[in-house]
Amino acid sequence: MKKLIPFFFLTFLYGCSSVFYFPTKYFYADPKQHNVSYDDIDFKSTDGTDLHGWLMYDKTYTKKKKGLILFFHGNAQNITSHWLNLGWIVKEGYDVFIFDYRGYGLSKGQANQQGLNKDSIAALNWAHKKSKDYSKFIVYGQSLGGIVSMRAMKDIDFTSDIDLYVLDSTFSSYQDIAFDKLRHAGIMVAVSPLAYILVSDEYGAYKNLDKLKMPVLMIHGKKDFVVPYKFGEEIYRKLKTQKKWWWPVEDGLHTDVFHPRHLQYRARFVEFLETI
């Protein structure tokens, strides 16, 4: 076993720059097969990288739309799998703009912290402009999408126009989550402190949590083994906004608050959006 330690150590060194990103190009599920319509949206990141997303809607909804939700998805796959997390809400009168970071799906480039920051700013700018057509503008950051959207909030000047910011199953420090993962990875516990040397937190969000002044809803599953519950609790404690809510999902795993087994949270969320 001792002979394997250098192998694991070298693997860790090699993976530090990409351990948070698992993009794919595969097309997983078509919203149209689930009666959810969408328009392809092609736009550019702030450095000119070509990005792709969907504006999802229910074409049978005849009333005035209630709002626009900008969805920052998690670290794996692409929008063709992640749309399922919020696609259901278009039936309630909300349009959803979901996009892929660079290297994911049809978006060009290669994922990295600086690049995702640029992509996030561009998506916020696009959605903010589009939100003028709606009565409410909501930003939803899930897992990796939480930390990248939180960091991007530092670089925009229209946070006061965001009616609600939802943070679901997320974390605020790349170093802290890397340390936690290594500390619970058996033989890798010995090198876990190296997370604070080898993993960059240049685009971590922990430094500007107290600058988030818009209303914030925090959601986290108590049985989340991917991003442990304590990371959500820490963010909630550090938020200085006058309006914040904490939704612990008692038997919730990672990012599954709106899965079919938790239908009560879908209804609760729709009702909650009516109050903001």
N, C-alpha and C positions, 0 to 999 in steps of 0.2 A: 504493500500500500504506500509506503514512503516513497517508492520510486515514481508513483503517480502524481505526487504533489507538484513537481515542476510542470507536468503536463497541464494540470488544472490551473496553475498559476499563469502559464503562458496563454492558455485559452482565455482566461480572464483579461489579461493585458490586451490581447487581440480584440476582444469584444467590447471594450469600454466605450468606444465611439459609436457603436451601433446597437448596444444591448437594449435600447429603448424602442427600437424601430423594427417592425416585422412586416413590411409592405408586400403586397402581392398585386398582380395584374389580373387575376382571375375574376370572372364575372359570376358572383354567387347567386344573387336573387334579383329578379326584375320586378320593380315596384308595380309595373303595369299588370303583372299577373296576379297582383293582390289588390287590384282596383285603386291603385294610387298612381296618379298621373305625375309627370315631371318634364321639365325642360332642361336640356343640357346647357350648362353655363360655362363658358370658357373665359377666363380672365387671367391677368398677369400678377405675379408676386411683385413686391416692391423693387426687386432686382431684375425684373423682366422675365423670370421663369414662368413658363406656361402652366397654368393650373386648371383643373376641371372640377366641376361640381354639378349638383342637381338642385333645381328649385322644385320641390314636391308640393302637390296640391290635390284637392279633390274637385274635379271638374263638374261634379254633380251638386256641389254646395252652392246654393243660390243666394244665400244671405250675405251681408257685408262681412268680409273677412275680419277675424278678431285680432290677428297679429301675425308677425313674422318671427320665426325662431331660427337663429343661426346655430348650427350644430357642429361642434368640434368633437370629432370621434376619437376613439382610442388608438393604441399603438400597432394593432395587427390588421392584416387584410386591407380593405379599402371601403369606399362608400357603399358598394354593392352588398356588403354584409351588414354594415353598421346602420343603414337606413331603417332597418327593422326596429331599432330601439325607439324611434320617434315617429315612424311613418304612420302609425295608427292615429296620431293626433290631427291629421289633415281632415279627418271626418268630423272633427269638432270645430272646424272653421279657422285653423291655423295653417299657414304655409310654412314649409321647412326648407331652409337652404343648408345643404350638407356639401362639404367639399373635401377633396383629397389634398393632403400635404404633398410636397414634392417627393417623387419616387413612389407614390401610392397610386394605384389605379391608372388613370389616363394622364395624371399630372407628371410633368417632366422633372428631371433633376434627381438628386440623391438626398435622402433625409439626413439632417444634422440639426443641432440646436439653433444655430444662427439662421439657417434656411427656414426652419419651421416658424421662427419668430417673424421673419419677413412675410411668409405665407399667411400667418395669422392676422397680421396687420392689414394685409390686402383683403382678406375675407371680411374682416370687420368693416373696412371702408366700403366694400361692395354692398354688404348687407345694410349698413347704415344709410347709404344712399337709397337703396331699395325700400327701406323701412318707412320712408316718407309716404308711401302708399298705404300704410297700415296704421291702426290706432295704437298698437303696442309693439315694442321691439324687445325681444327676449334672446339672451345668449345662453347656450347650454354647453358646458364643457364636461366631457366624460372621460375619466381616467387620464391618459396622456393629454387629451384635449382640455382637461382642466388646467394643468400647469402651463401649457403653451398659451392658452387664452388669457390666463391670469397675468403672465409676463407681458403679453401684447397690450394689455390695458394700460401699461405704463407709457406706451408709445402712441396713444391716440388722444384726441382732445374732445371727444364727444361722449365720455362715459356717463355724463348726466342724462343723455338721451336713452340710456338702457333702462327699461322699466323693471326688468328682473334678470339677475344673473344666477344661473343654476350650476352648482358644482357637484358632480356625481362621481363618487368612488375615486377621488383624486388625491394628489399629494402636491407639495410645494417645493421640494428639494430633490434633485436628482441624486445627490450624494447620500442623503438620508435613506432614500428607498433602496439604493444600491447596497449600502451598509447593512440594512435590515435583511435584505435577501441573502447576502453572503453570511451573515451571522447565524442564519437558520439553514445553512446549506452544508451541514456536517463538516467535512474536512476543510471546507473553505473558510470556516470561522476564524482560522488563524490569520488569514490575509484580509479579513473584513475591514480593518482600519484603513487599508489602502484605498478604499472607496473614496475617502476624503482627499486623496492625492491624485488618483488616476481618473476619476470621474469629474467632469466639469460642471460647475453650478453657475456658470456665467449667465445662463438664461433661466435660472431657477426663479421661482416667484415669491419665495419666502420674504424677500426684502421689501416688497411693496404691498403686502397684504393689508397693512393699515391704511393704504391709499385707496382701497376699494370702497367707495362711498355709496354706490348704488345698492338697492335692495338685493340681498343674497339668500338663496335657498340652498342649504347643504343637505345632500343625500348620501348615506353610506350604509352598506350592509354590515351587520354585526359579525357575519361569518365570512367576510371577504378575506381570502387568503392571498390574493394577488396584490392588492393595496390594502394592508390591514386597517382596521377601523380607527386605530389611534391617529393615523395620518389625517383623516377627516376631522377628528376631534380637535387636533392641533390647529388646523386652519380656522375652524369655527371660533376657537378661543382668541385667536389673534385678529380676527376681523373687527374693525372699528366702526363699521357702518351702523347707523341708527336702526336700520331694519334688517334683521337677519333671522332665519328660521333653521331649525335642525330637525331633519327627518331620519331617525335611525330605523333601518329595516331589520326587524328582529331576526328573521331567518334568511336575510338577504345574503347572496354571494356577490361576486364582482359584477357590477353594472347590470343587475337583473331586476331592478326595481319595477320596471314596466313589462316584464315578461308575463306570459299568460297566467302563471301561477300567482301573480301579484296584481290581479285585475283591480283590486280595491285601490291601489295606488294610482292607477290611471284615472279613475273617477275623482280621487282626491286632488290630483294635480290639475285636472280641468277645472274643478271648483275653485282651487286656489288661484288660478290664473284670472278668474273673474274678479278677484278681490284686489288685484294690484292696480 
